[in-house]
């Protein structure tokens, strides 16, 4: 289904997120024929960062040329470019935006729907939302709210109140682009469509779960955002715990938004409070010298923690989450360690290393990602020597289309279609902040780590013992 005609308003249109993901993503949607028949994209920013329509088009062209999947040229680009315009908006002076939106709507015959995307720093959310309320723009429209949603329980509640004073919950799309990743969506299929996996997905068969997202990139000029956020809020609360929700949820009755989100929220409700002693924070050496970072900054650029989902399915199974900047590899991997059968009969022939690598389900949720089941097999020969074997699913082996939409693309499309399934819900977010409270009230100071390493020493072994972080080389 193609969405109805839309005017998409991009707040933060000249910012980092719009440049890297949103503008290239919108162009990719246009190329894929998934934008509405008729649409306009209005960029917006405070007056001090205002640009002309022409400069916004040039900015869009640059961003697609640098970060897009294809070149900004040809008839597809021309149509897209013609749909772009810019209107500045300050809380007290929204007139240029109002004017630009009106012009865009008129050009579509006055019956287009409005979708706002708040790609602005979190402190700016309330003033933009309030402005959308008092100008009347909010009426009959939808709003995508970026992350992190609040910085703790109190601020998330306050933000929800601000939003609900202007928008009905059915109009609100809290975005977490990891939930839009093709390979994350596929976890539902893997878990619930397969007799091979479904019966073992519980505490009787799984010893522990790892959700591991190390990054090689550093700050990339985002100091202003990152200093007030840090790895725990930027990645753990936002993305990794959302992925955990999908790994750990009960089967929903249907895949409609309500049952699907109900089940995820129940996981967050069952999270044990996160004790400071279960978290290792790190800061890469040299972070304090980055432009825009305080010389005595206490912001963590790395966080690894142990979480527990205290419910019938998962009681006693530790979930280890890890993410950080400037680490040795960029990966997005979920590993489920499986309970071993008694291996005594194989003991003389089993190296400890192979034993450790077998008995695992590994889900790489990069793009396009892959899934592997690691098991032990007999090495050909006259003796019963065991070696590591793997069954691997790769998209390209099974489907002609190896790449789906990128996370943001899928979610912007869903928002236009008013489908909230893959968006986070206020009660779920509040449960996550609630569980995070003991850690947030008394966070351990970040320990230094060398850029290009695996983070501070206690996170490498101690935190996860007796298990080990598991990152297979590739699919
Ligand atoms: C963003 C974080 O939400 O996700 C970034 O703010 C992080 O710090 C990014 O690098 C990772 O997402 P992806 O999809 O680019 O790997």
Boltz pocket constraint, residues with backbone or C-beta under 6 A from the ligand:
constraints:
  - pocket:
      binder: B
      contacts: [[A, 177], [A, 215], [A, 234], [A, 407]]
      max_distance: 6.0
